[in-house]
Amino acid sequence: MHRQQILGSGIIFGTILVLSLVAAGVMRYRESAQGSGVGLLWTDVTLLVAYGSAGILFWKQKSPGAMAATMVGAQIGLLVGAVAIANHLIEAFVPARPFVLVISPVLLTLALLGMAGAAAWERTDSLTLAVIGGVCCAIVATLITLCFAISFNLLFAARVDGQMREAFAASGMIDRAGFRVKNILEASSEILVRMPLLATCLAFSGAVIQAWMSRESRRTLVFGASFLAPIFLAAGATSLWHANAIERAARPPFVLSGVLLTGVALCAAYPIWSVFHASTGRARSAGNS
């Protein structure tokens, strides 16, 4: 119960911190909240209120299963947040990134979100609680990401303005700082919506795969799935690499197929490890007895 209160209070504190950073940026550069910026600001505020409400629900949660699922999700969410911070720093300080640096944080994030659902199902035996664990993972990761990214963009304004030079020229805005803060508002609204949705899909997929593998009595099918997963991952990564090398208008089919293939493969990563780890443990126990 104590850990649940820490989780809830952490989410509430993170929400307040993000709101404070957004408010500080808008109040300092008021042009960012003009025109479409007003809608972006209110969208961010509404979504962050929803995040804070989720923190209150997690705080008051008393169901053992829900507590287990949310704690697993929160722990993995810390890892996803760390990946996002590392990716932001790489984007800021490595302008010409090779494809491996572009795709690695994305693949690792997909794997961790799928793992959140699989691990939550493993502890609760419930698909609903597995999805709740994935959403909790997304909330924690998103708040960590936004706290770092907004702080970085406000503190290292000159570097960020240099990276967005072309986008600023095409925007038609006069105030460079106002454009930077407006970009923060837009990016925040996107990640606040997309991360929970992505986590819901991947956590559900990871939980379904975990449930099937843990209950499948025919080990040949499990071995077959373990063999296919790397092939799916390689095919998906190749599709994404090809999409990165062609014109933007032609990318959607390759991006969609790449994300689908890599997502399925990475959602299966933890269930595969879990099944073989359990099998190894049982074999060792039998040998010792």
Summary of the structure (lengths in Angstrom):
residues: 289
radius of gyration: 21.0
end to end distance: 37.7
largest distance: 76.2
contacts: 1003
relative contact order: 0.13
helix: 90%
strand: 0%
